[in-house]
Amino acid sequence: MLVLSRKESQRIKLGESIVVTVVRLGRDKVRLGIEAPSDVVVLREELEPHEVEGIDAAVEDAA
């Protein structure tokens, strides 16, 4: 894993077409802006499909 330090308004470029911008720094969170082509799926980790499937299976097992 590459770990970088950035200040507000600074950017990180991923490849040729993805740019991540630090929009706002808070006390306990960071707001990021992500510019990417429309064919690139950008999801928060907790919204990945395998997470939902795991929750569904856990609910079925509990029933």
PyMOL Python script that loads the backbone (N, CA, C, O; Angstrom):
from pymol import cmd

cmd.read_pdbstr("""\
ATOM      1  N   MET A   1       0.844  -1.173   0.000  1.00  0.00           N
ATOM      2  CA  MET A   1       0.000   0.000   0.000  1.00  0.00           C
ATOM      3  C   MET A   1       0.892   1.240   0.000  1.00  0.00           C
ATOM      4  O   MET A   1       1.838   1.340   0.781  1.00  0.00           O
ATOM      5  N   LEU A   2       0.584   2.156  -0.865  1.00  0.00           N
ATOM      6  CA  LEU A   2       1.272   3.438  -0.918  1.00  0.00           C
ATOM      7  C   LEU A   2       0.503   4.416  -0.036  1.00  0.00           C
ATOM      8  O   LEU A   2      -0.706   4.575  -0.202  1.00  0.00           O
ATOM      9  N   VAL A   3       1.184   5.069   0.895  1.00  0.00           N
ATOM     10  CA  VAL A   3       0.547   6.041   1.784  1.00  0.00           C
ATOM     11  C   VAL A   3       1.127   7.413   1.465  1.00  0.00           C
ATOM     12  O   VAL A   3       2.344   7.599   1.479  1.00  0.00           O
ATOM     13  N   LEU A   4       0.249   8.374   1.178  1.00  0.00           N
ATOM     14  CA  LEU A   4       0.669   9.728   0.821  1.00  0.00           C
ATOM     15  C   LEU A   4       0.061  10.739   1.775  1.00  0.00           C
ATOM     16  O   LEU A   4      -1.035  10.530   2.296  1.00  0.00           O
ATOM     17  N   SER A   5       0.765  11.824   2.003  1.00  0.00           N
ATOM     18  CA  SER A   5       0.224  12.948   2.765  1.00  0.00           C
ATOM     19  C   SER A   5      -0.148  14.042   1.787  1.00  0.00           C
ATOM     20  O   SER A   5       0.638  14.370   0.898  1.00  0.00           O
ATOM     21  N   ARG A   6      -1.318  14.606   1.933  1.00  0.00           N
ATOM     22  CA  ARG A   6      -1.783  15.684   1.070  1.00  0.00           C
ATOM     23  C   ARG A   6      -2.458  16.734   1.931  1.00  0.00           C
ATOM     24  O   ARG A   6      -3.014  16.422   2.985  1.00  0.00           O
ATOM     25  N   LYS A   7      -2.410  17.966   1.485  1.00  0.00           N
ATOM     26  CA  LYS A   7      -3.114  19.065   2.140  1.00  0.00           C
ATOM     27  C   LYS A   7      -4.382  19.360   1.357  1.00  0.00           C
ATOM     28  O   LYS A   7      -4.561  18.886   0.235  1.00  0.00           O
ATOM     29  N   GLU A   8      -5.259  20.149   1.963  1.00  0.00           N
ATOM     30  CA  GLU A   8      -6.499  20.530   1.291  1.00  0.00           C
ATOM     31  C   GLU A   8      -6.194  21.132  -0.079  1.00  0.00           C
ATOM     32  O   GLU A   8      -5.264  21.925  -0.225  1.00  0.00           O
ATOM     33  N   SER A   9      -6.978  20.753  -1.071  1.00  0.00           N
ATOM     34  CA  SER A   9      -6.880  21.187  -2.469  1.00  0.00           C
ATOM     35  C   SER A   9      -5.774  20.489  -3.257  1.00  0.00           C
ATOM     36  O   SER A   9      -5.674  20.692  -4.467  1.00  0.00           O
ATOM     37  N   GLN A  10      -4.954  19.686  -2.618  1.00  0.00           N
ATOM     38  CA  GLN A  10      -3.922  18.965  -3.358  1.00  0.00           C
ATOM     39  C   GLN A  10      -4.526  17.726  -4.004  1.00  0.00           C
ATOM     40  O   GLN A  10      -5.551  17.210  -3.559  1.00  0.00           O
ATOM     41  N   ARG A  11      -3.863  17.258  -5.071  1.00  0.00           N
ATOM     42  CA  ARG A  11      -4.400  16.165  -5.881  1.00  0.00           C
ATOM     43  C   ARG A  11      -3.423  15.010  -5.980  1.00  0.00           C
ATOM     44  O   ARG A  11      -2.217  15.160  -5.786  1.00  0.00           O
ATOM     45  N   ILE A  12      -3.986  13.856  -6.290  1.00  0.00           N
ATOM     46  CA  ILE A  12      -3.212  12.660  -6.602  1.00  0.00           C
ATOM     47  C   ILE A  12      -3.748  12.139  -7.922  1.00  0.00           C
ATOM     48  O   ILE A  12      -4.961  12.014  -8.093  1.00  0.00           O
ATOM     49  N   LYS A  13      -2.862  11.837  -8.851  1.00  0.00           N
ATOM     50  CA  LYS A  13      -3.278  11.322 -10.150  1.00  0.00           C
ATOM     51  C   LYS A  13      -3.003   9.825 -10.206  1.00  0.00           C
ATOM     52  O   LYS A  13      -1.903   9.374  -9.887  1.00  0.00           O
ATOM     53  N   LEU A  14      -4.020   9.056 -10.617  1.00  0.00           N
ATOM     54  CA  LEU A  14      -3.901   7.605 -10.762  1.00  0.00           C
ATOM     55  C   LEU A  14      -4.000   7.279 -12.241  1.00  0.00           C
ATOM     56  O   LEU A  14      -5.060   7.433 -12.849  1.00  0.00           O
ATOM     57  N   GLY A  15      -2.910   6.835 -12.810  1.00  0.00           N
ATOM     58  CA  GLY A  15      -2.906   6.576 -14.244  1.00  0.00           C
ATOM     59  C   GLY A  15      -3.081   7.876 -15.010  1.00  0.00           C
ATOM     60  O   GLY A  15      -2.702   8.947 -14.538  1.00  0.00           O
ATOM     61  N   GLU A  16      -3.657   7.768 -16.193  1.00  0.00           N
ATOM     62  CA  GLU A  16      -3.841   8.933 -17.057  1.00  0.00           C
ATOM     63  C   GLU A  16      -5.185   9.619 -16.872  1.00  0.00           C
ATOM     64  O   GLU A  16      -5.351  10.765 -17.290  1.00  0.00           O
ATOM     65  N   SER A  17      -6.154   8.937 -16.250  1.00  0.00           N
ATOM     66  CA  SER A  17      -7.512   9.475 -16.308  1.00  0.00           C
ATOM     67  C   SER A  17      -8.228   9.614 -14.974  1.00  0.00           C
ATOM     68  O   SER A  17      -9.396  10.002 -14.959  1.00  0.00           O
ATOM     69  N   ILE A  18      -7.583   9.315 -13.857  1.00  0.00           N
ATOM     70  CA  ILE A  18      -8.253   9.410 -12.559  1.00  0.00           C
ATOM     71  C   ILE A  18      -7.495  10.398 -11.684  1.00  0.00           C
ATOM     72  O   ILE A  18      -6.275  10.310 -11.540  1.00  0.00           O
ATOM     73  N   VAL A  19      -8.239  11.349 -11.097  1.00  0.00           N
ATOM     74  CA  VAL A  19      -7.648  12.342 -10.208  1.00  0.00           C
ATOM     75  C   VAL A  19      -8.439  12.353  -8.906  1.00  0.00           C
ATOM     76  O   VAL A  19      -9.666  12.443  -8.913  1.00  0.00           O
ATOM     77  N   VAL A  20      -7.715  12.260  -7.780  1.00  0.00           N
ATOM     78  CA  VAL A  20      -8.327  12.332  -6.456  1.00  0.00           C
ATOM     79  C   VAL A  20      -7.879  13.646  -5.832  1.00  0.00           C
ATOM     80  O   VAL A  20      -6.683  13.926  -5.747  1.00  0.00           O
ATOM     81  N   THR A  21      -8.853  14.458  -5.393  1.00  0.00           N
ATOM     82  CA  THR A  21      -8.567  15.762  -4.800  1.00  0.00           C
ATOM     83  C   THR A  21      -9.018  15.779  -3.348  1.00  0.00           C
ATOM     84  O   THR A  21     -10.117  15.320  -3.036  1.00  0.00           O
ATOM     85  N   VAL A  22      -8.182  16.302  -2.456  1.00  0.00           N
ATOM     86  CA  VAL A  22      -8.586  16.504  -1.068  1.00  0.00           C
ATOM     87  C   VAL A  22      -9.425  17.779  -1.052  1.00  0.00           C
ATOM     88  O   VAL A  22      -8.896  18.882  -1.189  1.00  0.00           O
ATOM     89  N   VAL A  23     -10.729  17.617  -0.883  1.00  0.00           N
ATOM     90  CA  VAL A  23     -11.648  18.749  -0.934  1.00  0.00           C
ATOM     91  C   VAL A  23     -11.706  19.461   0.414  1.00  0.00           C
ATOM     92  O   VAL A  23     -11.673  20.690   0.479  1.00  0.00           O
ATOM     93  N   ARG A  24     -11.793  18.674   1.496  1.00  0.00           N
ATOM     94  CA  ARG A  24     -11.903  19.285   2.819  1.00  0.00           C
ATOM     95  C   ARG A  24     -11.319  18.350   3.870  1.00  0.00           C
ATOM     96  O   ARG A  24     -11.507  17.135   3.807  1.00  0.00           O
ATOM     97  N   LEU A  25     -10.615  18.925   4.830  1.00  0.00           N
ATOM     98  CA  LEU A  25     -10.084  18.174   5.960  1.00  0.00           C
ATOM     99  C   LEU A  25     -10.899  18.525   7.192  1.00  0.00           C
ATOM    100  O   LEU A  25     -11.079  19.700   7.511  1.00  0.00           O
ATOM    101  N   GLY A  26     -11.388  17.516   7.879  1.00  0.00           N
ATOM    102  CA  GLY A  26     -12.127  17.730   9.119  1.00  0.00           C
ATOM    103  C   GLY A  26     -11.348  17.150  10.277  1.00  0.00           C
ATOM    104  O   GLY A  26     -10.248  16.625  10.103  1.00  0.00           O
ATOM    105  N   ARG A  27     -11.925  17.248  11.457  1.00  0.00           N
ATOM    106  CA  ARG A  27     -11.245  16.729  12.641  1.00  0.00           C
ATOM    107  C   ARG A  27     -11.126  15.203  12.587  1.00  0.00           C
ATOM    108  O   ARG A  27     -10.107  14.637  12.981  1.00  0.00           O
ATOM    109  N   ASP A  28     -12.183  14.545  12.095  1.00  0.00           N
ATOM    110  CA  ASP A  28     -12.168  13.083  12.091  1.00  0.00           C
ATOM    111  C   ASP A  28     -12.472  12.460  10.734  1.00  0.00           C
ATOM    112  O   ASP A  28     -12.694  11.253  10.644  1.00  0.00           O
ATOM    113  N   LYS A  29     -12.485  13.273   9.673  1.00  0.00           N
ATOM    114  CA  LYS A  29     -12.716  12.709   8.345  1.00  0.00           C
ATOM    115  C   LYS A  29     -12.139  13.615   7.264  1.00  0.00           C
ATOM    116  O   LYS A  29     -11.835  14.786   7.493  1.00  0.00           O
ATOM    117  N   VAL A  30     -12.002  13.032   6.092  1.00  0.00           N
ATOM    118  CA  VAL A  30     -11.481  13.747   4.928  1.00  0.00           C
ATOM    119  C   VAL A  30     -12.523  13.654   3.828  1.00  0.00           C
ATOM    120  O   VAL A  30     -13.072  12.578   3.592  1.00  0.00           O
ATOM    121  N   ARG A  31     -12.803  14.746   3.157  1.00  0.00           N
ATOM    122  CA  ARG A  31     -13.718  14.719   2.008  1.00  0.00           C
ATOM    123  C   ARG A  31     -12.862  14.711   0.747  1.00  0.00           C
ATOM    124  O   ARG A  31     -12.018  15.584   0.544  1.00  0.00           O
ATOM    125  N   LEU A  32     -13.098  13.703  -0.099  1.00  0.00           N
ATOM    126  CA  LEU A  32     -12.331  13.538  -1.330  1.00  0.00           C
ATOM    127  C   LEU A  32     -13.223  13.751  -2.538  1.00  0.00           C
ATOM    128  O   LEU A  32     -14.399  13.387  -2.520  1.00  0.00           O
ATOM    129  N   GLY A  33     -12.672  14.335  -3.575  1.00  0.00           N
ATOM    130  CA  GLY A  33     -13.341  14.428  -4.865  1.00  0.00           C
ATOM    131  C   GLY A  33     -12.618  13.496  -5.823  1.00  0.00           C
ATOM    132  O   GLY A  33     -11.388  13.476  -5.867  1.00  0.00           O
ATOM    133  N   ILE A  34     -13.377  12.725  -6.589  1.00  0.00           N
ATOM    134  CA  ILE A  34     -12.775  11.762  -7.509  1.00  0.00           C
ATOM    135  C   ILE A  34     -13.266  12.049  -8.916  1.00  0.00           C
ATOM    136  O   ILE A  34     -14.465  12.003  -9.189  1.00  0.00           O
ATOM    137  N   GLU A  35     -12.332  12.346  -9.805  1.00  0.00           N
ATOM    138  CA  GLU A  35     -12.651  12.548 -11.220  1.00  0.00           C
ATOM    139  C   GLU A  35     -12.189  11.303 -11.960  1.00  0.00           C
ATOM    140  O   GLU A  35     -11.009  10.955 -11.944  1.00  0.00           O
ATOM    141  N   ALA A  36     -13.145  10.633 -12.613  1.00  0.00           N
ATOM    142  CA  ALA A  36     -12.820   9.401 -13.330  1.00  0.00           C
ATOM    143  C   ALA A  36     -13.736   9.272 -14.533  1.00  0.00           C
ATOM    144  O   ALA A  36     -14.838   9.822 -14.533  1.00  0.00           O
ATOM    145  N   PRO A  37     -13.298   8.554 -15.556  1.00  0.00           N
ATOM    146  CA  PRO A  37     -14.163   8.315 -16.715  1.00  0.00           C
ATOM    147  C   PRO A  37     -15.434   7.575 -16.283  1.00  0.00           C
ATOM    148  O   PRO A  37     -15.441   6.881 -15.266  1.00  0.00           O
ATOM    149  N   SER A  38     -16.487   7.727 -17.049  1.00  0.00           N
ATOM    150  CA  SER A  38     -17.777   7.127 -16.686  1.00  0.00           C
ATOM    151  C   SER A  38     -17.750   5.600 -16.672  1.00  0.00           C
ATOM    152  O   SER A  38     -18.619   4.977 -16.061  1.00  0.00           O
ATOM    153  N   ASP A  39     -16.774   4.992 -17.331  1.00  0.00           N
ATOM    154  CA  ASP A  39     -16.710   3.526 -17.322  1.00  0.00           C
ATOM    155  C   ASP A  39     -15.964   2.966 -16.109  1.00  0.00           C
ATOM    156  O   ASP A  39     -15.853   1.749 -15.960  1.00  0.00           O
ATOM    157  N   VAL A  40     -15.452   3.846 -15.240  1.00  0.00           N
ATOM    158  CA  VAL A  40     -14.767   3.417 -14.025  1.00  0.00           C
ATOM    159  C   VAL A  40     -15.760   3.459 -12.870  1.00  0.00           C
ATOM    160  O   VAL A  40     -16.348   4.503 -12.588  1.00  0.00           O
ATOM    161  N   VAL A  41     -15.945   2.325 -12.206  1.00  0.00           N
ATOM    162  CA  VAL A  41     -16.857   2.250 -11.068  1.00  0.00           C
ATOM    163  C   VAL A  41     -16.107   2.701  -9.822  1.00  0.00           C
ATOM    164  O   VAL A  41     -15.030   2.189  -9.515  1.00  0.00           O
ATOM    165  N   VAL A  42     -16.687   3.668  -9.103  1.00  0.00           N
ATOM    166  CA  VAL A  42     -16.097   4.159  -7.860  1.00  0.00           C
ATOM    167  C   VAL A  42     -17.102   3.886  -6.748  1.00  0.00           C
ATOM    168  O   VAL A  42     -18.196   4.449  -6.747  1.00  0.00           O
ATOM    169  N   LEU A  43     -16.734   3.024  -5.799  1.00  0.00           N
ATOM    170  CA  LEU A  43     -17.611   2.665  -4.688  1.00  0.00           C
ATOM    171  C   LEU A  43     -16.865   2.795  -3.370  1.00  0.00           C
ATOM    172  O   LEU A  43     -15.665   2.533  -3.294  1.00  0.00           O
ATOM    173  N   ARG A  44     -17.591   3.203  -2.332  1.00  0.00           N
ATOM    174  CA  ARG A  44     -17.031   3.093  -0.988  1.00  0.00           C
ATOM    175  C   ARG A  44     -16.929   1.603  -0.678  1.00  0.00           C
ATOM    176  O   ARG A  44     -17.774   0.817  -1.106  1.00  0.00           O
ATOM    177  N   GLU A  45     -15.915   1.226   0.051  1.00  0.00           N
ATOM    178  CA  GLU A  45     -15.680  -0.197   0.318  1.00  0.00           C
ATOM    179  C   GLU A  45     -16.901  -0.883   0.917  1.00  0.00           C
ATOM    180  O   GLU A  45     -17.186  -2.032   0.580  1.00  0.00           O
ATOM    181  N   GLU A  46     -17.620  -0.203   1.794  1.00  0.00           N
ATOM    182  CA  GLU A  46     -18.768  -0.842   2.447  1.00  0.00           C
ATOM    183  C   GLU A  46     -19.937  -1.082   1.492  1.00  0.00           C
ATOM    184  O   GLU A  46     -20.900  -1.751   1.865  1.00  0.00           O
ATOM    185  N   LEU A  47     -19.874  -0.555   0.283  1.00  0.00           N
ATOM    186  CA  LEU A  47     -20.943  -0.761  -0.694  1.00  0.00           C
ATOM    187  C   LEU A  47     -20.595  -1.795  -1.758  1.00  0.00           C
ATOM    188  O   LEU A  47     -21.380  -2.016  -2.680  1.00  0.00           O
ATOM    189  N   GLU A  48     -19.443  -2.427  -1.646  1.00  0.00           N
ATOM    190  CA  GLU A  48     -19.061  -3.442  -2.629  1.00  0.00           C
ATOM    191  C   GLU A  48     -20.070  -4.585  -2.604  1.00  0.00           C
ATOM    192  O   GLU A  48     -20.549  -4.961  -1.534  1.00  0.00           O
ATOM    193  N   PRO A  49     -20.397  -5.140  -3.768  1.00  0.00           N
ATOM    194  CA  PRO A  49     -21.408  -6.203  -3.848  1.00  0.00           C
ATOM    195  C   PRO A  49     -21.154  -7.399  -2.936  1.00  0.00           C
ATOM    196  O   PRO A  49     -22.106  -7.935  -2.369  1.00  0.00           O
ATOM    197  N   HIS A  50     -19.906  -7.837  -2.772  1.00  0.00           N
ATOM    198  CA  HIS A  50     -19.660  -9.008  -1.920  1.00  0.00           C
ATOM    199  C   HIS A  50     -20.031  -8.741  -0.472  1.00  0.00           C
ATOM    200  O   HIS A  50     -20.384  -9.673   0.251  1.00  0.00           O
ATOM    201  N   GLU A  51     -19.960  -7.498  -0.032  1.00  0.00           N
ATOM    202  CA  GLU A  51     -20.373  -7.152   1.325  1.00  0.00           C
ATOM    203  C   GLU A  51     -21.866  -7.389   1.503  1.00  0.00           C
ATOM    204  O   GLU A  51     -22.294  -7.939   2.518  1.00  0.00           O
ATOM    205  N   VAL A  52     -22.660  -6.976   0.521  1.00  0.00           N
ATOM    206  CA  VAL A  52     -24.109  -7.135   0.588  1.00  0.00           C
ATOM    207  C   VAL A  52     -24.469  -8.610   0.602  1.00  0.00           C
ATOM    208  O   VAL A  52     -25.335  -9.027   1.371  1.00  0.00           O
ATOM    209  N   GLU A  53     -23.815  -9.410  -0.243  1.00  0.00           N
ATOM    210  CA  GLU A  53     -24.081 -10.844  -0.285  1.00  0.00           C
ATOM    211  C   GLU A  53     -23.769 -11.478   1.062  1.00  0.00           C
ATOM    212  O   GLU A  53     -24.515 -12.345   1.517  1.00  0.00           O
ATOM    213  N   GLY A  54     -22.699 -11.071   1.701  1.00  0.00           N
ATOM    214  CA  GLY A  54     -22.332 -11.608   3.006  1.00  0.00           C
ATOM    215  C   GLY A  54     -23.370 -11.286   4.061  1.00  0.00           C
ATOM    216  O   GLY A  54     -23.674 -12.120   4.913  1.00  0.00           O
ATOM    217  N   ILE A  55     -23.913 -10.088   4.009  1.00  0.00           N
ATOM    218  CA  ILE A  55     -24.952  -9.687   4.954  1.00  0.00           C
ATOM    219  C   ILE A  55     -26.210 -10.508   4.713  1.00  0.00           C
ATOM    220  O   ILE A  55     -26.830 -10.977   5.667  1.00  0.00           O
ATOM    221  N   ASP A  56     -26.596 -10.690   3.456  1.00  0.00           N
ATOM    222  CA  ASP A  56     -27.783 -11.493   3.129  1.00  0.00           C
ATOM    223  C   ASP A  56     -27.625 -12.922   3.646  1.00  0.00           C
ATOM    224  O   ASP A  56     -28.568 -13.483   4.204  1.00  0.00           O
ATOM    225  N   ALA A  57     -26.461 -13.508   3.469  1.00  0.00           N
ATOM    226  CA  ALA A  57     -26.217 -14.873   3.926  1.00  0.00           C
ATOM    227  C   ALA A  57     -26.278 -14.950   5.449  1.00  0.00           C
ATOM    228  O   ALA A  57     -26.812 -15.914   5.998  1.00  0.00           O
ATOM    229  N   ALA A  58     -25.741 -13.955   6.129  1.00  0.00           N
ATOM    230  CA  ALA A  58     -25.770 -13.934   7.592  1.00  0.00           C
ATOM    231  C   ALA A  58     -27.196 -13.830   8.108  1.00  0.00           C
ATOM    232  O   ALA A  58     -27.543 -14.466   9.103  1.00  0.00           O
ATOM    233  N   VAL A  59     -28.022 -13.035   7.444  1.00  0.00           N
ATOM    234  CA  VAL A  59     -29.425 -12.893   7.840  1.00  0.00           C
ATOM    235  C   VAL A  59     -30.156 -14.216   7.653  1.00  0.00           C
ATOM    236  O   VAL A  59     -30.941 -14.619   8.512  1.00  0.00           O
ATOM    237  N   GLU A  60     -29.901 -14.898   6.528  1.00  0.00           N
ATOM    238  CA  GLU A  60     -30.541 -16.196   6.272  1.00  0.00           C
ATOM    239  C   GLU A  60     -30.106 -17.228   7.307  1.00  0.00           C
ATOM    240  O   GLU A  60     -30.930 -18.015   7.772  1.00  0.00           O
ATOM    241  N   ASP A  61     -28.822 -17.238   7.676  1.00  0.00           N
ATOM    242  CA  ASP A  61     -28.326 -18.192   8.667  1.00  0.00           C
ATOM    243  C   ASP A  61     -28.941 -17.944  10.038  1.00  0.00           C
ATOM    244  O   ASP A  61     -29.189 -18.886  10.791  1.00  0.00           O
ATOM    245  N   ALA A  62     -29.184 -16.686  10.361  1.00  0.00           N
ATOM    246  CA  ALA A  62     -29.748 -16.335  11.665  1.00  0.00           C
ATOM    247  C   ALA A  62     -31.226 -16.701  11.769  1.00  0.00           C
ATOM    248  O   ALA A  62     -31.745 -16.859  12.874  1.00  0.00           O
ATOM    249  N   ALA A  63     -31.906 -16.836  10.638  1.00  0.00           N
ATOM    250  CA  ALA A  63     -33.359 -17.099  10.650  1.00  0.00           C
ATOM    251  C   ALA A  63     -33.699 -18.532  10.953  1.00  0.00           C
ATOM    252  O   ALA A  63     -34.876 -18.892  10.996  1.00  0.00           O
TER     253      ALA A  63
END
""", "prot")
cmd.dss("prot")
cmd.show_as("cartoon", "prot")
cmd.util.cbc("prot")
cmd.orient("prot")
